[in-house]
């Protein structure tokens, strides 16, 4: 007959092994669940390990609905027409971890809405959203702590940027380079250390309407070397410069903008040729005076 003490010890040992094995299995399941996300593609719940995987597997024209949570991803490339939307206005946060641009749009007819997009890389032209395409809609998002909030690069055109909070990025809130026929409407663009909105390099025929530009360190809106842009019904508050305009030959139209507490409400680009001629004349006069003294 077995010793009762030995039998008790054996039972305790077996129980310990079973409990630890069960704990390990539960732990494995928790880790696995943390590596997957349930996203809704055309309202059908599907599991993915990343937003990039969901975008890559979604069919053309799909709507990808993103539950609340933090998604640590960068360089999410969208090369097909689709919609990426948070289930709640600010609940889904895409954190780029300071690596490149957070979302890069290469396809036309993409919609990005109801997302918080933050922490892009810190090199030009890294951005929360970077666009190289046309007819896209960027609406109802928060873009913060990126190098640029939104960047539109040539040949992008006919894009709509509306009703976003674009705040506290490290350069411009919005930056256009060679991008034409876009509309920027009803956005709150504040606290960016360079421009709230900068148009450069022949970014022509854009409409900027009904936005609030506040406390941007260089200017609320800065337009350079760009033709036929329209700036109407905006509010400029506490910027170093409210609106920087190119020279008259660029035919910028601006009206009904409200200016409050800007150090310089309006500033017009100087004619570089005239400035160069004046500088040259001053140098000639100084040179003549020096020679006259020597003689």
Secondary structure, DSSP 4 states (H G I P E B T S, - for coil): ---HHHHHHHHHHHHHHHHHHHHHHHHHHHHHHHT-EEEEETTEEEEES-HHHHHHHSPTT-EEEE-SEEEE---EEE-S--EEEESSTTTEEEE-TTSS-SEEE-SSS-EEES-EEE---SSTT-EEEEE-SSS-EEES-EEESSSEEEEEETT-BS-EEES-EEES-SS-SEEEES-BS-EEES-EEE--SSEEEEEESS--S-EEES-EEES-SSEEEEE-S--S-EEES-EEES-SEEEEE--GGG--EEES-EEES-SEEEEE---HHHHHHHHHHHHHHHHHHHHHHH-
